[in-house]
């Protein structure tokens, strides 16, 4: 750990302007990003007596080796730059609000030619409109089932959509009028997109005009004595009404607002968010994060940046209701208003229905924090205890804050692959995971491990002093502890690779599966950690994660090796041109039936290659389908 006084900037060199600052560790990695209205007092606060700082902040300044800053014109620019750097560098010491579960969304893929409605989880994709989140996926499916009779947009996968177009028959939903069946041309692309956009407007809260429109059409049909059409429209109105009943009405007017509430106990903070659209609660979401030395306004500012930083403009509401204003409310409102393209109000409700709803959201936050504390009791202390136990048992100079584990996977020496997983502060850091291909077959585990470690740490030696666009490269950071899956042979192989490369400051151990023994290089006997040890449990988790990651990669490689196509092996026809042929013709069977002139129409394929493809496919078809006498079973010539 570094002494913060060794890299403390001279007080007179720090400007008093607004700006954003970055702490880097000894390897150049950004470990913390922050902003300030005045850089000088903010940065000076980090270099006071270390024992007076919050424990996590004290560990951050000790881990750091340098600090740098960028001056900006105003607080809005500081907010924008801070968010950009946090997204770019993913600093380990910045507060991260993690969802307390994976929430499902109702998503409409407006970026596709024929938009699709579906349930989606995980990271949001560009070109897709999201509604929610919902508490349960079945709630989305029930709502969608009600609305498809009014807004019959497609819900099928791309594969089903293409197959329906090839055979000329829609799926079941097309036959029961819950899909407009664009796959078979019942509606064209423009008509189907209009249906999808109407559906999005309805889900966004603009429901009144659709109910009024259908009611007017129903009355007109009844006046014209077209009672069958009037009955269908009546059922459509009922479907809309039932879908609306699933949303709780909280405001008489068509309020669009997000309501936040927080509950904290000094160690952790729980956040709950209710999405209100058109006066109705459309979704709920929750986060839990570790409390730091920052006050609640700063935490609220960080939360708003993380919630709205990656959202599309239409996802930001007109009004954001909070229990505490962020540190710079005017700057935050200006930033969000610029993204939304319209004014955004950030305020604390003082009375009426909005204050009542805020109190309801606060009760949810308190209950979520209580559930989290029960589920995660002892987790933080267990991680700290695990790192401390490993430090003592393995005689390490410092706690292994970064652990890298390697595993090799193969079947009888074929399709050999390896994995590298990374744990920081006892938690998996999946963005740092890496996969390796081992060239050649019949490679044993020890030789494969040597090759992987040599490649990884040779890259480290090369990249530790290099940067790419101002950032350290992906292999530039060494682990505090290197773990290999295996016993004495594997750990000796790993140790010899480090010695060959001249690396002496990385501890190395092996974890043998059968008895869970921890082997150190150059020892005749393993270290035996107690079965209930948190340190052993952490090593097991790291090892099992490396094994899972390696097995997954190996299965992918093996599946690709087993997949064959009639297009494989044709000279000059690689994966890109194969994909172009399939897109153009729709199937390999249609490619086989095409002439060389038809094949030459595909972009990227010239007449010579088209003739080669037609010749190969024709020859293979003749070889693959011989004529057979069904009576005798003999092959018939000609």
Order of alpha helices (4+ residues) and beta strands (2+ residues): beta-beta-alpha-alpha-beta-alpha-beta-beta-beta-beta-alpha-alpha-alpha-alpha-alpha-alpha-beta-beta-beta-beta-alpha-beta-alpha-beta-alpha-alpha-beta-beta-beta-beta-alpha-beta-beta-beta-alpha-beta-beta-alpha-alpha-alpha-alpha-alpha
